[in-house]
């Protein structure tokens, strides 16, 4: 029995991203492709998103251009490939407030948003700092934070303090404070609906960028994992390692069940296809009765 279908939807990419940003300590080791993606979860009468991407206009476009983003497509175009539209989405889980994850709330008019309270409040604090401390805002569009506050005014934003169980049936939120960002979180899907689930998937946000963050760079398939955190942390890499351990515990140390959305090699592990826009749809799992969106 599977309650939810899960798809990772690429909406743009950075063709040449410094490897040291993906893998801590990988200095002078060249570049990797970095897909920009969000996750769609469908089932139990809900359509949910994990993150919402960014809108390629105004300061969002400035940041996208600065990071070398190419082939950006809007959610309507991307989601049509799995038979959905932005209006279908009723719930959005924001893992953190970097522009490529929290920068497109306007395209989901019927959704309620969930974010860690520490995440949004600390970015408000960071926005108030002197310009000489602006490094902390390197991947944040201040307009996104203001739009988040507007969602709160509209009663469409729920700020979470810590873990939250069954925010939707079988879907839980878990905090990773002072790690990649002030209040990052990951999303756990217990796809059999059981408290002690044997079918758990973790949607890691940017706590895990690529498989190597779990396995270690260049590790053999059967080697013991050596966690190597992502390169960017407004908190600490130590807290990223601790969060990785907690995620691994939840899936019984089966790294296959932790989904890093910036990982190009998802295509080697899960069914996928390239759309006519040149972007990848990856199918993590299918709910009972759901038809595949990546195979004929």
Secondary structure, DSSP 4 states (H G I P E B T S, - for coil): ---EEEEEEEEEEEEEEEHHHHSTT-TT--EEEEEEEEEEEEETTEEEEE---B-SSHHHHHHHHHHTEES---HHHHHHTTT--GGG--EEE-S--SHHHHBTGGG-TT-EEEEEHHHHHHHHHHHTS-GGGGGGGTT--HHHHHHHHHHHHTT-EEEE-S-EEEEETTEEEEEEETSSSTEEEEEEEETT--SS-SSEEEE-TTS--STHHHH-TT--TTSPP-----S--SS-HHHHHHHHHHHHHHTTT-GGGEE-TT-GGGGGTSEEEE-TTS-EEEEEE--TTPPPSS--
